[in-house]
Amino acid sequence: MCRRQGLADEEYALDDEDEDEHVEGDEDEEPLLVTRAHKHTNGNGAVPSYGYRDLFGKEAEMRRRQLIEVKMLRAETDLQFPGCVEIIPQLQHELRLLYEETKDLRSQEDDTNHRSQDAHGDGGVNGSSELVQQVATLQKQLAARDAKLREAESEAARLRARLADTGGNRESSSDELQELEYQLKELKVTLAAKDKELATLRAKAGSTGGAESNAQLAKQRDDAVQARELLQQQLAQARAEVTAAEANFRAQQEALSASTESEQAKALQKQLWALTEQHNKRVAELEAEMRQQKVLIKQLQTTKSDMMQDMKTKVEAVKAESAAAYKASLKTVQAQLDELHALREGVLEELLHFQSECLSEKTITQMTRVVRDKDILRVRQAQQDLRKQLADFDARLKESQEEVQTVRAEAAQTIRIKELEAAGQISHFREKWRVEFDKRRKLHNTVLELKGNIRVLCRVRPLLEKERSVTANGGEMPVKAMSEEVLRVAAVDNKAEKEFEFDRVLAPDEGQDKLYDEVAALVTSVLDGFNVAIMAYGQTGSGKTYTMEGPEGNPGVNLRALGDLFRIAEERASAFTTTFSASVLEIYNEQIYDLLMSGAQDGDKLDVKQGPEGMYVPGLKLEEVKDMADVTAMIGRGKSNRSTYATNMNEHSSRSHLVLSVYVNSVNKLNGNILRGKLHLIDLAGSERLSRTGAQGDRLKEAQAINKSLSALGDVIQALQQRNAHIPYRNSKLTRLLEDSLGGNSKCVMIVNVSPATENVSETKCSLEFASRARKVELGRARANVVSTEGGNGNGSGSGGGATGASPIPPRSGRATPAGEGTMSRVGSREAMSTPVGRRSTGASSLGR
Ligand SMILES: Nc1ncnc2c1ncn2[C@@H]1O[C@H](COP(=O)(O)OP(=O)(O)OP(=O)(O)O)[C@@H](O)[C@H]1O
């Protein structure tokens, strides 16, 4: 609450209790001091208190209430018109000052009147002029004050009018405001005096006490009331006097202005007018200012109301908008809230679930952590232990390594010594074994020679490139050399595994030289006058040609044999004069073709005949060969002639028998005896069965022919094996040609070539069976063909053979035998062979040894 200027704080301090009493009390009642004193006196007889009404009466109280109302109105008005209310106190202050001045002037006027009356009573002229002067001054001052008063009143009137706009009873209240305030001031002064008296009375009452003092107080009160009434009367009288003085003054003024027109008065009048004008001007200015203020206030009010209206509208709009937005957002928020609720529910559920899981997981984690920590500790401890152990181990390892090195060095030395010893022993034993083996072989060979067995060598070729993938996939090869004499064929096509024994089994990795070593002795026995046949048997592609001819740079039996013969002949050239001749023929479809004869041949004309020195082919060309160059040229020509008439060389070669024959004529320079030997080197046709070839027509005929000659060979071998009286040599040209090589006066070697491939196992087995049968054949002890210079032919050829058609071998009768060798003998074979120059000292061949 704001404080109002010119109003004391106590003016606001309303006694509520008094007010209540006023409402309830009877206005016509006598002053209620006693009653109220009783009422306010406590039981102990405490000093009573007095209300406003008790002290100042009903009228004063009413005015006071009006004043309070006015103040409240002012406060309200101030709320509504802040500017106006602020002006009011200023105006009131000015008004009060004016009243004070007016009062002073009146009192001065009274004094002047008294003195004027006194002066009139004296009746002097000087007094009159002085009085007139004083009156004029006073009038002037009074007029000024009156003007100011009017101004203030008009100001107050305007304010009242403004306040009247606020309506109601405020107008009347504002009218009385000044007067009330003035009276209030007077009353305040009186009240102060009364309070003093009251305080004195209270002090007295306090000292006397009891009912007695109450009576005194009541008396004093009555006195005070009387005094107050007196004062009121005096006031009313004073007012009446003022009014009378005013009326008197106005009357005197009128009288003066009407009767006296002195210069002084005129001057004063002028001054008065000037002052009045000045005053009016000032009033006009103030009024203008006031109007401006009013306009400003109005404008402000208008602006304010407009603004208020605008604000109101805006507020309404904003309210509406906000309400709509609020509703919308409320809706959204509600929806979101619903969602959130749902989500919360879900989350809560999950949370509960998770919490339970977490709790268990947490427990597990904690437990795991504890276990893990323990494990880590254990592991760390174990690591430390292990490190220690490792260090110990390293140290021990180092020691051990050093020991090991020492031991190794010692061992290496020992091993070296032992190896040397062993090597010595091995070579010793090997030598021993070799000697023993040779002995055994010799004995075996002697047995064989005595028996005249066909010696059978088995050669297993390596796998061809095209066969590698097939056979190698299966793992081990089905045909395997188990030892130097045993070959094993694995079980294939429901046929049991089988082992074959031969005079020698050559494994795939054993080369041409090894094979030749096995036949070398037989080859060289030709120089001793023996008939030797070396034939390669086996299915097509089993390695027959490879074995007999051999590829370039790795010659087979043919070239090696001839080379050997030339070399040995050379070696014993001092004792023997040796000559060599050779022929190359082919038996194809049971026809003999001379491959050394170029041009067209009539196969029917070549046939095999039996001469005095054995089987021969009349008309077959024999060429003398002196060295390997002659042999190579001759073989080359034979191949060339073979390819001339053969349309398909490869097929042809597989289906024909190729026979290279070497005839040796050795004349003993000492006795003139002649040793005639014959070497057949035969590359037989493929031995596969007809069913396997699937041949038809000419091919079938061809196959049958091949089959016929090989069958005939088989028959001959079987007959020989069974020691039949009749040996069917004549069944084929081949067997007929080999009659003196497969008979009793010859040495025969069959090399059975086999393929190691799985796909050929069946044929391989057939070949091996055939060779096994051949091995059982006993031809009887071989005998050398020796033509003795004594007594003509000597023993000559047991088979009644003679030299082949164009044979360079000298006729049996052609030469005389040395002393003591009068006849040609087929008996003294071994002995005859063991001539000083006839045998190789190396004895490389197992069969020859
Ligand atoms: N011991 C071996 N070492 C290396 N290769 C060999 C051996 N034997 C045979 N061969 C190879 O096998 C293949 C067949 O050999 P080869 O021609 O000698 O058989 P074949 O029995 O004579 O056949 P055909 O009856 O058709 O004349 C050839 O390529 C040959 O080089």
The ligand as an ORCA input file, in Angstrom:
! r2SCAN-3c Opt
* xyz 0 1
  N      62.756   -102.111    -70.720
  C      62.195   -101.030    -71.238
  N      62.580    -99.853    -70.812
  C      62.047    -98.753    -71.318
  N      61.070    -98.729    -72.263
  C      60.632    -99.891    -72.727
  C      61.163   -101.082    -72.237
  N      60.538   -102.075    -72.865
  C      59.680   -101.541    -73.710
  N      59.705   -100.210    -73.643
  C      58.892    -99.266    -74.376
  O      57.604    -99.890    -74.554
  C      57.055    -99.607    -75.802
  C      56.738   -100.881    -76.494
  O      57.879   -101.542    -76.681
  P      58.133   -102.405    -77.958
  O      57.785   -101.716    -79.204
  O      59.513   -102.888    -77.874
  O      57.118   -103.541    -77.775
  P      56.930   -104.817    -78.699
  O      56.573   -105.956    -77.845
  O      58.083   -104.970    -79.575
  O      55.719   -104.406    -79.587
  P      55.351   -104.942    -81.040
  O      54.943   -106.363    -80.874
  O      54.254   -104.089    -81.459
  O      56.601   -104.835    -81.873
  C      58.114    -98.825    -76.545
  O      57.801    -97.476    -76.528
  C      59.366    -99.042    -75.777
  O      60.274    -97.976    -75.906
*
